[in-house]
Amino acid sequence: MIRAVAATLGLALGVAACGPPPDPMADRFAEAARDGRAVRDTIDGRPVALLAEECRVYDLTAPPDDEGAREPVLTPDPYPWFSSCTRQRVAREGAHVVVTLGRTAFGAGGCCAAGGTYRTRDGRAWERQTDGGGWAPVSEPQPPPPADTSAAADSAADSTVP
């Protein structure tokens, strides 16, 4: 009798081990949604489920890999020094999901050394909000801000030695 129970238990454990790996991000979705870091909705008839963690955005409609890990679908531009994620928000706004990410450099104070506001309709194609309030595809480089000629003139005047 004990052998039969052990064999049944072993078979059940073996079958369970062959199933899909656990998805820790999906398990944390409800908490992240309460904190404003995740949204699950339908946009233009397509399901969208996005989760922000450590200033990276993950698409939960795509299955995880064989080890249960996911690749981020959006990350802010890299920053060359140590920084921490201090701002992340995911929300449905009209026909888009809008994501705000912000990394603060250690010792710098304020936000943000890297990040910005982004939007998507499907979790794959992203646009970034420009300084002028418009939207540009993430794949396109952002134009540099206009140069402040008065500051450059002041700096040049300060560097001259009489």
C-alpha positions in Angstrom: 0.0 0.0 0.0 2.8 2.4 0.9 4.6 1.6 -2.4 1.4 2.4 -4.3 1.0 5.7 -2.6 4.7 6.6 -3.2 4.5 5.6 -6.8 1.3 7.7 -7.3 3.0 10.7 -5.5 6.1 10.3 -7.6 4.1 10.2 -10.8 2.1 13.3 -9.8 5.3 15.2 -9.0 6.9 14.1 -12.3 3.9 15.3 -14.3 3.9 18.6 -12.4 7.6 19.1 -13.1 6.9 18.8 -16.8 4.4 21.6 -16.8 5.2 25.2 -17.7 7.5 27.1 -15.4 5.9 29.5 -12.9 5.6 33.1 -14.2 6.6 35.3 -11.3 5.7 38.5 -13.2 2.2 37.4 -13.8 2.0 36.5 -10.0 3.0 40.1 -9.1 0.6 41.7 -11.6 -2.3 42.4 -9.1 0.0 44.2 -6.7 1.7 46.2 -9.5 -1.8 47.2 -10.8 -2.7 48.6 -7.4 0.5 50.6 -7.3 -0.1 52.1 -10.8 2.7 50.0 -12.4 0.6 47.6 -14.5 -2.4 47.6 -16.8 -4.5 44.9 -18.5 -7.0 46.0 -21.1 -8.1 45.7 -24.7 -7.2 48.3 -27.2 -8.5 48.1 -30.8 -9.7 44.6 -30.0 -6.2 43.4 -28.9 -5.3 42.3 -25.4 -2.7 44.5 -23.7 -1.0 43.6 -20.4 2.0 45.7 -19.4 4.0 45.6 -16.2 6.8 48.1 -15.1 9.5 46.8 -12.8 12.8 48.5 -12.1 12.2 51.0 -15.0 11.7 48.2 -17.5 8.3 47.4 -19.1 7.3 43.8 -19.8 4.5 42.5 -22.1 2.6 39.8 -20.2 0.6 38.8 -23.3 3.8 37.3 -24.7 4.7 33.9 -23.1 7.9 33.7 -21.0 10.9 31.7 -22.2 11.6 28.2 -21.2 13.1 29.3 -17.8 10.1 31.6 -17.1 12.0 34.8 -17.8 10.8 37.7 -20.0 12.6 40.3 -22.1 11.6 43.9 -21.5 9.8 45.6 -24.4 10.8 49.1 -23.2 13.7 50.4 -21.2 14.9 54.0 -20.8 18.1 55.2 -22.5 21.2 53.9 -20.6 22.8 56.2 -18.1 26.6 55.9 -17.6 26.6 56.2 -13.8 24.9 54.5 -11.0 21.2 55.3 -10.8 18.0 54.0 -9.4 14.4 53.8 -10.6 12.5 56.5 -8.9 9.5 56.9 -11.2 7.3 54.3 -13.0 3.7 54.6 -13.9 1.6 52.6 -16.4 -2.0 53.7 -17.2 -4.6 53.5 -19.9 -5.2 56.9 -21.4 -7.7 56.9 -24.3 -6.6 54.7 -27.2 -3.1 54.2 -25.6 -1.3 52.8 -22.6 1.0 55.6 -21.4 4.2 54.7 -19.4 6.4 57.1 -17.5 9.8 55.9 -16.4 12.5 57.8 -14.5 16.0 56.9 -13.3 17.7 59.2 -10.8 21.5 59.4 -10.6 22.9 58.6 -7.2 23.9 61.8 -5.5 22.3 64.0 -8.1 18.9 64.5 -6.5 15.7 65.2 -8.5 14.5 63.2 -11.4 15.4 62.2 -14.0 18.8 61.3 -15.5 17.1 58.8 -17.9 13.6 58.0 -18.8 10.6 59.8 -20.2 7.0 59.3 -21.1 6.1 56.7 -23.7 2.9 55.4 -25.3 1.7 52.3 -27.2 -1.4 50.7 -28.5 -0.1 47.1 -28.6 3.0 46.9 -26.2 5.3 46.5 -29.1 5.5 49.7 -31.1 6.4 52.6 -28.8 6.4 56.4 -29.1 8.2 58.8 -26.8 6.9 62.2 -25.9 9.1 65.0 -27.3 10.0 68.2 -25.5 7.4 70.0 -27.7 4.6 67.7 -26.5 4.4 65.6 -29.7 5.2 62.0 -30.1 8.1 60.4 -32.0 8.7 56.6 -32.6 11.2 55.3 -30.1 13.4 53.9 -33.0 14.0 57.4 -34.2 16.6 59.5 -32.4 15.3 62.4 -30.4 16.4 65.8 -31.6 18.7 67.6 -29.2 17.2 70.5 -27.2 17.8 73.9 -28.6 21.2 75.4 -27.6 21.1 78.3 -25.0 23.3 80.8 -26.7 23.3 83.2 -23.7 24.7 80.5 -21.4 27.4 79.7 -24.0 28.3 83.3 -24.2 28.5 83.7 -20.5 30.7 80.6 -20.2 33.1 81.9 -22.9 33.3 85.2 -21.2 34.2 83.5 -17.9 36.9 81.5 -19.4 38.9 84.4 -20.8 41.8 85.6 -18.7 42.5 89.4 -18.8 
